[in-house]
Amino acid sequence: MTSLWLDRPFERVTDPFPTDSSFQDVVVGAGLTGLTTAVLLARAGRKVGVVEARHFGAVTTGRTTAKASLLQGTKLSGILKSHTKAAAQAYVEANREGQAWVRRFCEDHGVGVQTRDAIVYAAKPTELPSVRKEHKTADSLGLEVDWVDELDVPFPNHGATVLPGQIQFDPMELLQALVVELHEHGGTLHEGFRVRSVSRTGRPELQLDNGGTISADNVVLATGIPILDRAMTFAKVEPQRSYLLAYTGPEVPLGMYLSVGSSSRSLRDVPTEDGTNVFLVGGSGHTVGRTGSEELHVQELRDWTQEHFPGAIETHAWSAQDYSPYDGLPMMGKLPLGLGRIYYGTGYDKWGMTNAVAASLSIAAQILGGKEPGWAKALDHRIPKPRAGLHAADINAKVGVRMAAGHVRAELFNAPDSVPEGEGKVGRDPLLPTGTSTVDGVTCKVQAICTHLGGALKWNDSEKSWDCPLHGSRFAPDGEVLEGPATRPLARQDAEETVSS
């Protein structure tokens, strides 16, 4: 599954490490949070290095819808369930500042930006109260929203709240411009190096997967979810997987559409140089590793698109991972138990195009000793209502159930010697849970136990990966890490075998 944004050639950035392997600031992860933070620090004359396991934009940023909107589904009314209005207002201001920074940066660096209405709508009559509540909440928080009883679109709708003047863009164009500016200010990007761990005492030392070590005064974890367990952040977020399809064909109404409800539908256009009509359809999300078939979620989107946009031709299909915080608000700043030297940003809840930049602005201000934005202080010192604590308990109770059930299922059957193309199965071999898969004619056997906290893995029949239903770590068929919090690959149970056709 290849993202539309990533389906183009990119040169791997192979900046050499400094001879002393030392930096003032090391940023782990080259998505929007990581590169924006690095640019802000490099502008201030800091010696900055960005370390990326794959290539810039490889994970969430390169797979997003790239909507930078202050109207975000039912996000604002959801925040008020667990927080005061002041906390919700701080969230709006954080996103407003993040959006403004992105807009200015894109204009200054020639990155194409399209201004669109953000439209949150009810796809069913039963969803209308939720949309009306969000409209009222957004208005009370200073957003100039309009109410529309019926949208002029080819899919069912029963009322919508609309916020004009929001933006969308190509996220990889934005990241490329950030990489260029990083280099202009003397920063470096080191692709193909995975950080395994960070020392617990003294000046941080980062252990790399090639056996090397680098050090820094400060470390910024911009890895979707922090790869360090010391703050137990993994217990405060829930990993979500959602799907995106790109199409050519019929013209779609301009706007950034999002329905509410569990089976949400996201829609936006993608301008092209030759005028070809391209649009994205997304949604059908679920908690990572907790669905019978990921491919069925993709098929739901295909069926919906063909019903409402007949004749549309699919060109790309992919998925993305996001992290929903237990209390509805993103987490950013100094990592607890990080001795004041480790910073992080997570919990953007699918709205990273604004929240990631807000986190970067907050982190950079703290490292540089400048004045931290008022909204950042408010988010950092928030006190959730008891309801949020109950949600956190529910999240972790479900993790416990998955831990036990996964291991029981893994012991019910013997691991097969081989499986059909595109499939993966878990069984015992002879005592340990073993995952057997065949992808592109290559059969691999791996220990099907997550290297993070030992969860039993599940085969993802859409992405052809091993996914952990506990905290969202994902692994390639051969066991290599795709997404954290895990940092170490799965143990191989045998040498890979090539299956003849």
Backbone torsions as a table, in degrees:
resi	resn	phi	psi	omega
1	MET	NA	114.6	-175.4
2	THR	-112.0	129.7	177.5
3	SER	-68.0	143.3	174.1
4	LEU	-55.4	-41.3	-176.7
5	TRP	-68.4	-28.5	-176.3
6	LEU	-95.3	-4.2	-176.4
7	ASP	-84.7	66.6	178.9
8	ARG	-162.8	158.6	-179.5
9	PRO	-73.4	136.3	174.3
10	PHE	-129.3	135.8	176.0
11	GLU	-82.1	131.1	176.5
12	ARG	-67.6	133.9	-179.6
13	VAL	-90.4	118.1	-174.8
14	THR	-120.5	52.7	175.9
15	ASP	-61.4	136.7	178.2
16	PRO	-73.6	148.4	173.1
17	PHE	-71.8	149.8	176.7
18	PRO	-61.6	154.3	-175.8
19	THR	-59.4	-31.4	179.3
20	ASP	-92.9	3.6	179.2
21	SER	52.5	33.7	-175.4
22	SER	-126.6	141.3	178.8
23	PHE	-132.6	164.5	165.5
24	GLN	-76.8	-43.4	-178.4
25	ASP	-136.1	130.7	171.8
26	VAL	-113.9	128.2	176.1
27	VAL	-106.3	127.0	179.9
28	VAL	-101.0	112.9	-178.6
29	GLY	110.3	127.2	-176.5
30	ALA	-114.0	50.8	168.5
31	GLY	-97.6	-158.4	-176.2
32	LEU	-67.1	-41.7	177.9
33	THR	-61.2	-49.4	-175.3
34	GLY	-64.2	-48.6	-176.3
35	LEU	-72.0	-35.7	177.0
36	THR	-65.4	-44.7	177.7
37	THR	-60.1	-44.7	-178.9
38	ALA	-62.0	-41.5	179.4
39	VAL	-64.5	-43.7	179.6
40	LEU	-60.8	-40.1	179.3
41	LEU	-72.3	-40.2	180.0
42	ALA	-66.2	-35.5	176.7
43	ARG	-58.6	-30.0	-179.1
44	ALA	-85.6	6.9	177.0
45	GLY	86.1	13.0	-179.5
46	ARG	-78.0	153.9	173.7
47	LYS	-86.8	104.1	-169.4
48	VAL	-120.0	135.4	173.3
49	GLY	-128.1	136.3	176.4
50	VAL	-108.2	126.8	-179.6
51	VAL	-111.4	124.7	-175.1
52	GLU	-130.0	129.3	-176.8
53	ALA	-65.7	-36.6	-179.9
54	ARG	-114.9	-99.3	176.9
55	HIS	-142.1	160.9	-176.0
56	PHE	-59.7	136.9	-179.7
57	GLY	76.5	11.8	-173.7
58	ALA	-69.0	-25.5	-172.7
59	VAL	-107.6	-116.3	-169.1
60	THR	-67.3	-43.9	-175.3
61	THR	-61.6	-36.9	179.2
62	GLY	-79.4	2.6	-176.7
63	ARG	-128.1	9.6	-176.4
64	THR	-82.4	168.7	169.0
65	THR	-78.5	-16.2	179.1
66	ALA	58.9	48.0	170.2
67	LYS	-99.6	125.0	176.2
68	ALA	-109.3	90.1	-172.1
69	SER	-127.9	147.3	173.5
70	LEU	-89.1	-13.2	173.4
71	LEU	-99.5	115.7	-166.1
72	GLN	-131.3	71.3	-178.0
73	GLY	62.1	-132.5	177.3
74	THR	-104.4	30.1	-175.4
75	LYS	-59.7	-47.4	-173.1
76	LEU	-67.6	-45.1	177.5
77	SER	-67.0	-29.7	176.0
78	GLY	-66.9	-39.7	178.8
79	ILE	-60.7	-39.7	-177.3
80	LEU	-67.0	-15.3	175.7
81	LYS	-70.2	-26.8	-175.7
82	SER	-117.4	-5.7	-174.3
83	HIS	-143.5	170.1	176.1
84	THR	-76.4	167.6	176.7
85	LYS	-63.8	-32.1	179.1
86	ALA	-62.6	-39.2	178.1
87	ALA	-67.0	-41.2	177.7
88	ALA	-63.7	-38.7	178.3
89	GLN	-64.8	-38.9	177.2
90	ALA	-62.9	-37.6	177.9
91	TYR	-63.8	-44.1	178.8
92	VAL	-61.0	-44.4	-178.9
93	GLU	-66.3	-36.9	176.6
94	ALA	-60.9	-45.3	-179.8
95	ASN	-70.7	-34.4	177.3
96	ARG	-62.4	-44.2	-179.7
97	GLU	-69.0	-38.5	177.1
98	GLY	-62.9	-44.0	179.1
99	GLN	-63.5	-43.4	-179.5
100	ALA	-62.7	-38.9	179.1
101	TRP	-64.5	-44.4	179.1
102	VAL	-61.8	-44.5	-179.2
103	ARG	-59.3	-46.8	-179.9
104	ARG	-64.3	-44.2	-178.1
105	PHE	-61.9	-44.6	-179.4
106	CYS	-63.2	-43.1	179.3
107	GLU	-64.0	-39.4	-178.1
108	ASP	-73.2	-23.0	-173.8
109	HIS	-115.4	12.6	175.2
110	GLY	70.8	24.2	176.5
111	VAL	-87.0	126.6	-177.4
112	GLY	-63.9	131.5	178.6
113	VAL	-131.3	135.5	176.3
114	GLN	-113.8	132.8	176.2
115	THR	-88.4	128.7	-177.1
116	ARG	-140.0	157.0	168.0
117	ASP	-74.1	137.7	169.4
118	ALA	-93.2	128.3	-172.0
119	ILE	-127.6	117.7	176.2
120	VAL	-109.6	121.5	-171.1
121	TYR	-132.1	162.2	175.5
122	ALA	-94.9	120.2	177.9
123	ALA	-83.3	-18.1	179.4
124	LYS	-132.8	153.6	177.6
125	PRO	-57.8	-33.1	-178.6
126	THR	-68.4	-16.8	-179.8
127	GLU	-90.2	-8.2	-175.7
128	LEU	-60.7	-42.7	178.6
129	PRO	-58.6	-36.9	179.2
130	SER	-65.2	-39.9	-180.0
131	VAL	-69.3	-42.0	177.8
132	ARG	-62.0	-38.9	178.9
133	LYS	-64.5	-41.5	178.7
134	GLU	-66.0	-39.2	177.9
135	HIS	-59.6	-46.8	-179.8
136	LYS	-64.6	-41.5	180.0
137	THR	-65.3	-45.9	179.9
138	ALA	-59.4	-43.0	179.0
139	ASP	-62.3	-40.9	-178.8
140	SER	-68.4	-21.2	179.8
141	LEU	-97.0	10.5	172.9
142	GLY	93.3	8.9	177.2
143	LEU	-88.9	132.3	-175.2
144	GLU	-86.3	74.0	-177.1
145	VAL	-88.6	151.6	175.6
146	ASP	-116.3	149.4	176.9
147	TRP	-102.7	135.9	178.1
148	VAL	-126.9	125.8	-179.0
149	ASP	-73.2	-34.5	-178.5
150	GLU	-147.2	130.1	178.8
151	LEU	-89.7	147.0	176.7
152	ASP	-89.2	74.6	-176.3
153	VAL	-137.2	159.8	-176.5
154	PRO	-86.0	15.8	178.8
155	PHE	-128.3	157.5	-174.7
156	PRO	-59.2	137.5	176.2
157	ASN	-155.0	148.6	-174.3
158	HIS	-135.9	36.8	-180.0
159	GLY	120.9	145.0	-175.7
160	ALA	-150.8	151.6	168.7
161	THR	-106.2	136.6	-171.0
162	VAL	-127.3	131.5	175.2
163	LEU	-118.9	109.2	179.9
164	PRO	-70.8	165.0	169.6
165	GLY	76.9	21.5	176.8
166	GLN	-90.8	173.6	-173.2
167	ILE	-131.5	155.8	173.4
168	GLN	-139.3	161.2	-176.2
169	PHE	-165.7	-179.5	173.8
170	ASP	-91.9	113.5	-173.6
171	PRO	-65.8	-29.4	-179.8
172	MET	-74.6	-30.8	173.0
173	GLU	-62.6	-40.8	178.0
174	LEU	-63.5	-45.9	-179.7
175	LEU	-64.6	-39.7	178.1
176	GLN	-59.9	-41.5	178.8
177	ALA	-65.7	-36.1	177.2
178	LEU	-66.2	-40.0	178.1
179	VAL	-62.6	-42.4	179.0
180	VAL	-60.4	-46.8	-179.1
181	GLU	-67.8	-36.1	176.7
182	LEU	-55.6	-46.3	179.0
183	HIS	-66.0	-37.7	-179.9
184	GLU	-60.5	-29.6	-178.9
185	HIS	-98.9	13.3	174.7
186	GLY	88.1	3.2	176.9
187	GLY	-76.6	162.9	-178.6
188	THR	-128.6	152.4	177.7
189	LEU	-124.5	128.6	-175.3
190	HIS	-121.8	97.5	-178.2
191	GLU	-90.4	150.0	177.7
192	GLY	89.2	16.1	178.9
193	PHE	-126.0	119.5	178.0
194	ARG	-97.7	131.3	175.9
195	VAL	-80.3	122.9	-179.5
196	ARG	-87.2	-39.9	-175.6
197	SER	-160.8	165.7	175.9
198	VAL	-129.2	134.1	-176.9
199	SER	-59.7	154.1	-175.4
200	ARG	-93.1	-17.5	-175.9
201	THR	-128.7	155.9	175.2
202	GLY	65.7	-157.6	177.9
203	ARG	-66.5	127.4	-174.2
204	PRO	-58.3	133.3	171.6
205	GLU	-117.7	133.5	-177.2
206	LEU	-108.9	124.0	178.3
207	GLN	-89.3	125.6	-178.9
208	LEU	-98.1	161.7	-176.9
209	ASP	-70.9	-13.1	176.6
210	ASN	-90.3	5.9	-179.7
211	GLY	92.8	-9.3	-179.3
212	GLY	-79.8	168.5	179.4
213	THR	-135.6	137.5	172.0
214	ILE	-126.6	161.1	-178.4
215	SER	-134.6	161.5	-178.5
216	ALA	-158.9	158.5	172.8
217	ASP	-70.3	-37.7	-178.9
218	ASN	-135.1	147.8	176.8
219	VAL	-125.0	133.2	176.2
220	VAL	-114.1	119.6	178.2
221	LEU	-91.9	103.4	-179.9
222	ALA	-115.3	58.3	-168.5
223	THR	-115.5	28.3	-178.0
224	GLY	79.5	-66.7	170.8
225	ILE	-126.0	139.8	-177.7
226	PRO	-56.8	139.9	-179.8
227	ILE	-87.7	2.1	176.1
228	LEU	-106.9	136.2	-176.2
229	ASP	-89.7	-7.6	-169.7
230	ARG	-60.4	-24.3	179.2
231	ALA	-98.2	-0.2	180.0
232	MET	56.1	31.5	-179.1
233	THR	-61.4	-32.6	-178.7
234	PHE	-59.5	-22.3	179.5
235	ALA	-87.4	-1.9	-176.7
236	LYS	-111.7	-0.7	178.8
237	VAL	-132.6	159.3	176.4
238	GLU	-120.9	122.4	-177.4
239	PRO	-74.8	130.7	-177.8
240	GLN	-120.1	138.6	175.3
241	ARG	-112.8	132.4	175.6
242	SER	-135.7	168.7	-167.1
243	TYR	-125.4	150.6	-179.7
244	LEU	-138.0	140.4	175.6
245	LEU	-126.7	140.6	174.9
246	ALA	-108.4	139.9	-177.4
247	TYR	-134.0	153.6	164.5
248	THR	-117.1	159.5	178.0
249	GLY	137.0	-124.2	-174.2
250	PRO	-65.6	150.6	177.3
251	GLU	-70.2	139.2	179.9
252	VAL	-109.6	154.0	178.3
253	PRO	-64.5	136.1	179.3
254	LEU	-68.9	139.5	-178.9
255	GLY	143.5	161.0	177.2
256	MET	-106.7	98.3	-172.5
257	TYR	-94.8	143.9	174.7
258	LEU	-151.4	124.1	176.1
259	SER	-89.2	156.9	176.1
260	VAL	-94.1	177.7	-178.2
261	GLY	98.2	169.3	-174.5
262	SER	-68.7	-35.7	178.7
263	SER	-100.2	67.8	-174.2
264	SER	-68.0	156.9	174.7
265	ARG	-128.3	127.6	179.2
266	SER	-115.0	138.7	-176.9
267	LEU	-142.6	135.9	172.0
268	ARG	-154.3	156.8	175.3
269	ASP	-89.7	161.7	176.2
270	VAL	-130.2	104.5	179.1
271	PRO	-60.9	143.1	178.7
272	THR	-127.6	156.2	-178.4
273	GLU	-65.6	-35.0	-176.6
274	ASP	-91.8	3.5	177.4
275	GLY	84.3	3.6	177.7
276	THR	-62.5	136.0	177.8
277	ASN	-75.4	115.1	177.1
278	VAL	-125.8	136.1	176.9
279	PHE	-145.2	159.3	-179.4
280	LEU	-112.8	139.8	173.0
281	VAL	-123.7	127.6	-177.4
282	GLY	-135.6	171.9	177.3
283	GLY	135.3	-150.3	178.3
284	SER	54.9	43.5	-176.6
285	GLY	-78.5	167.1	178.3
286	HIS	-162.9	164.6	174.9
287	THR	-67.3	139.0	-176.1
288	VAL	-56.6	130.0	175.3
289	GLY	75.1	9.7	-176.0
290	ARG	-122.9	50.8	174.5
291	THR	-146.6	151.5	-178.5
292	GLY	-65.0	-39.8	-179.1
293	SER	-149.5	116.9	175.7
294	GLU	-64.8	-34.4	-177.8
295	GLU	-62.9	-30.4	177.3
296	LEU	-65.1	-32.2	176.8
297	HIS	-66.6	-39.6	176.9
298	VAL	-64.0	-42.1	-178.5
299	GLN	-64.7	-33.3	176.1
300	GLU	-57.9	-43.2	179.0
301	LEU	-66.7	-40.4	178.7
302	ARG	-61.7	-44.9	-178.9
303	ASP	-63.4	-42.8	-179.9
304	TRP	-62.5	-42.6	-178.0
305	THR	-66.2	-44.5	-179.4
306	GLN	-66.1	-29.8	178.4
307	GLU	-70.1	-40.9	-172.7
308	HIS	-102.6	-16.3	176.4
309	PHE	-132.9	64.8	-177.2
310	PRO	-58.6	138.0	-178.8
311	GLY	93.3	-8.1	178.0
312	ALA	-65.2	140.4	-177.8
313	ILE	-111.1	121.1	-179.6
314	GLU	-73.5	132.5	178.2
315	THR	-115.1	-28.8	-177.9
316	HIS	-146.5	148.9	173.7
317	ALA	-141.4	134.2	-179.3
318	TRP	-159.3	177.1	177.5
319	SER	-137.8	166.1	-178.1
320	ALA	-140.7	158.2	-178.8
321	GLN	-118.3	134.9	178.2
322	ASP	-135.4	166.4	-175.8
323	TYR	-126.2	120.3	-178.4
324	SER	-95.0	119.8	-178.6
325	PRO	-73.8	149.9	-175.6
326	TYR	-62.2	-28.6	-176.7
327	ASP	-109.8	7.6	175.3
328	GLY	87.7	-9.9	-177.8
329	LEU	-112.1	144.3	178.9
330	PRO	-67.2	158.0	177.1
331	MET	-113.0	133.1	-177.0
332	MET	-157.1	156.0	178.0
333	GLY	112.9	-145.6	-178.3
334	LYS	-75.4	132.0	178.2
335	LEU	-72.8	126.0	175.7
336	PRO	-54.2	138.4	-178.1
337	LEU	66.6	20.4	176.8
338	GLY	-97.6	11.9	177.3
339	LEU	57.2	25.9	177.3
340	GLY	73.9	7.6	-177.8
341	ARG	-115.4	-9.1	-177.4
342	ILE	-116.7	130.1	-177.7
343	TYR	-120.4	160.4	-178.5
344	TYR	-157.1	165.6	172.2
345	GLY	-146.0	131.8	179.8
346	THR	-161.1	175.4	176.3
347	GLY	74.8	35.9	-178.2
348	TYR	-76.7	-14.6	171.7
349	ASP	56.3	44.1	176.4
350	LYS	77.7	8.7	179.4
351	TRP	-122.9	50.7	-175.1
352	GLY	-75.7	-19.9	-177.3
353	MET	-66.6	-22.4	173.9
354	THR	-106.7	-43.5	-177.3
355	ASN	-66.6	-35.7	179.7
356	ALA	-62.2	-43.5	-179.7
357	VAL	-69.3	-38.9	176.1
358	ALA	-59.0	-43.7	178.2
359	ALA	-61.5	-41.8	179.4
360	SER	-61.8	-43.2	179.5
361	LEU	-62.5	-41.0	179.3
362	SER	-67.2	-46.6	-178.3
363	ILE	-63.6	-46.5	-178.8
364	ALA	-61.8	-40.2	179.3
365	ALA	-61.8	-40.2	-179.9
366	GLN	-68.1	-43.2	-179.1
367	ILE	-66.0	-40.0	-176.7
368	LEU	-81.9	-6.2	178.8
369	GLY	75.9	17.8	179.3
370	GLY	-84.9	-173.9	-179.9
371	LYS	-78.2	119.9	179.5
372	GLU	-75.5	137.2	179.9
373	PRO	-56.4	146.4	179.3
374	GLY	-59.0	-38.3	179.5
375	TRP	-64.5	-32.4	179.5
376	ALA	-66.5	-41.7	178.0
377	LYS	-64.1	-40.7	-179.3
378	ALA	-64.4	-41.3	178.9
379	LEU	-68.2	-37.0	-177.6
380	ASP	-69.9	-33.8	-176.2
381	HIS	-102.5	19.0	-178.7
382	ARG	-64.8	151.2	176.0
383	ILE	-125.4	103.2	-177.0
384	PRO	-65.6	154.4	173.4
385	LYS	-71.6	161.3	-179.9
386	PRO	-53.6	-29.3	-179.6
387	ARG	-56.0	-38.2	-179.4
388	ALA	-65.3	-38.4	177.6
389	GLY	-62.8	-37.4	177.3
390	LEU	-65.1	-37.7	178.1
391	HIS	-65.4	-41.5	177.7
392	ALA	-61.2	-41.7	178.5
393	ALA	-63.1	-39.1	179.0
394	ASP	-65.5	-42.3	178.2
395	ILE	-57.5	-46.6	-175.6
396	ASN	-76.7	-27.4	173.6
397	ALA	-64.7	-41.2	177.8
398	LYS	-64.9	-35.5	176.5
399	VAL	-62.2	-43.5	179.3
400	GLY	-61.6	-41.7	178.3
401	VAL	-63.0	-43.3	179.9
402	ARG	-64.9	-37.5	178.8
403	MET	-59.3	-49.8	-177.6
404	ALA	-68.9	-48.4	-176.3
405	ALA	-64.4	-38.2	-179.1
406	GLY	-62.6	-41.8	-179.6
407	HIS	-70.8	-35.6	177.2
408	VAL	-63.2	-47.1	179.9
409	ARG	-61.9	-37.6	-177.8
410	ALA	-65.1	-24.2	-177.7
411	GLU	-92.9	-2.8	-175.3
412	LEU	-75.6	-27.4	-174.2
413	PHE	-132.1	155.4	172.4
414	ASN	-75.0	146.8	177.3
415	ALA	-68.7	132.0	178.8
416	PRO	-71.7	156.0	176.3
417	ASP	-72.3	-31.3	179.3
418	SER	-154.4	164.0	177.8
419	VAL	-137.8	160.0	179.0
420	PRO	-62.4	160.8	179.4
421	GLU	-53.4	131.9	176.9
422	GLY	83.5	1.1	-177.5
423	GLU	-110.8	160.6	175.5
424	GLY	-145.3	139.3	-179.5
425	LYS	-136.9	148.8	179.8
426	VAL	-112.3	136.6	175.9
427	GLY	-160.5	175.6	-179.5
428	ARG	-87.0	143.7	-177.9
429	ASP	-156.6	92.6	-17.0
430	PRO	-81.6	-25.8	-179.0
431	LEU	-117.1	-31.9	-177.0
432	LEU	-84.3	143.1	173.0
433	PRO	-60.2	125.8	-177.1
434	THR	-124.3	134.8	177.2
435	GLY	-102.9	125.4	178.9
436	THR	-113.5	129.5	-179.5
437	SER	-141.6	156.5	173.3
438	THR	-131.7	118.8	-179.8
439	VAL	-135.1	127.5	-179.2
440	ASP	54.4	39.3	176.1
441	GLY	80.2	1.2	-178.5
442	VAL	-110.4	122.8	177.3
443	THR	-96.1	129.5	179.1
444	CYS	-126.6	146.4	172.4
445	LYS	-121.4	127.4	-179.8
446	VAL	-131.9	157.6	172.7
447	GLN	-71.8	117.3	-171.4
448	ALA	-85.6	47.5	178.5
449	ILE	-123.8	122.7	-178.4
450	CYS	-59.7	134.0	-178.8
451	THR	-78.1	0.2	176.5
452	HIS	-82.1	-72.0	-179.5
453	LEU	-130.1	18.5	170.6
454	GLY	85.8	19.0	177.3
455	GLY	-70.1	146.9	176.0
456	ALA	-75.2	130.4	-173.0
457	LEU	-84.4	157.6	178.4
458	LYS	-124.1	142.1	178.5
459	TRP	-76.2	131.0	176.8
460	ASN	-96.6	108.0	-172.6
461	ASP	-78.9	-3.9	176.0
462	SER	-96.8	-51.6	-178.7
463	GLU	-86.9	-9.2	-177.5
464	LYS	57.2	59.0	-177.8
465	SER	-142.8	165.3	173.2
466	TRP	-98.7	118.9	-174.6
467	ASP	-113.4	140.9	178.5
468	CYS	-96.0	121.8	-178.9
469	PRO	-78.2	0.7	180.0
470	LEU	-84.6	-64.8	-174.5
471	HIS	-129.0	11.2	168.2
472	GLY	91.7	7.5	175.5
473	SER	-63.4	146.1	-179.6
474	ARG	-134.8	147.8	-175.5
475	PHE	-135.6	146.1	175.5
476	ALA	-69.9	165.8	178.8
477	PRO	-53.4	-32.9	179.9
478	ASP	-87.1	4.5	174.8
479	GLY	98.1	-6.6	-179.7
480	GLU	-68.2	145.3	-177.4
481	VAL	-69.9	131.4	173.7
482	LEU	-104.0	-42.4	179.6
483	GLU	-145.6	146.8	-178.9
484	GLY	-83.6	-175.7	20.4
485	PRO	-78.2	-8.4	177.5
486	ALA	-61.5	145.3	177.3
487	THR	-122.4	-6.0	-177.2
488	ARG	-118.0	143.3	-177.3
489	PRO	-71.2	165.3	174.4
490	LEU	-72.8	148.1	176.6
491	ALA	-71.3	132.6	176.5
492	ARG	-78.5	136.0	179.2
493	GLN	-93.3	-17.2	175.9
494	ASP	-161.6	172.4	173.6
495	ALA	-74.3	146.7	-179.0
496	GLU	-64.2	148.2	179.9
497	GLU	-120.3	141.3	176.6
498	THR	-95.7	125.5	-178.4
499	VAL	-94.9	125.1	179.6
500	SER	-77.8	146.0	-178.6
501	SER	-91.4	NA	NA
